[in-house]
C-alpha cells in the first residue's frame, strides 16, 4: 500500500493537475476576500466562481500529457476530449442549473412570505461563465508549462 502512495506522489502529471486545481480554488478565495471583505472557506471547496478550477485542472492535464507524450498521442486525444466535456459542462449545464436554482429561490421566497412554505434556499453558484472557463483554461495551460520548466 505504501508503494501505491509513493507512485501516486511521483506522478508529476497528476501532481501538476492537482496543483492547478488547488491554485484555482485558492484564487477564488482571494477574490472572495476582496469582493466580500471576509474569508469564506466555502469558496475553496465549492464550485462556480472565478477562475474555473474544473477548466484549470482539465487544461493542465491535457497540456501536461501533450508535453510529455506528444500532442499527436492517443493520451492527448483522450485528455483533450475530457477537457472539452468538462469545460462545456462547467459553463453550460451547471450554469443553467444555477440559473434555475435562482428562479426557484425567488418562487420559494415569494411562497415563504405568504406563509405557505419553509424551505432552505438552493445553491445558485453552480456553474461558470464563459470568461471564468477561459481564464481557468489559460491558468491550467500556464501551470502545466511552468511545471515543465521546473
Beta strands, then each sheet from edge to edge (+ up, - down):
end
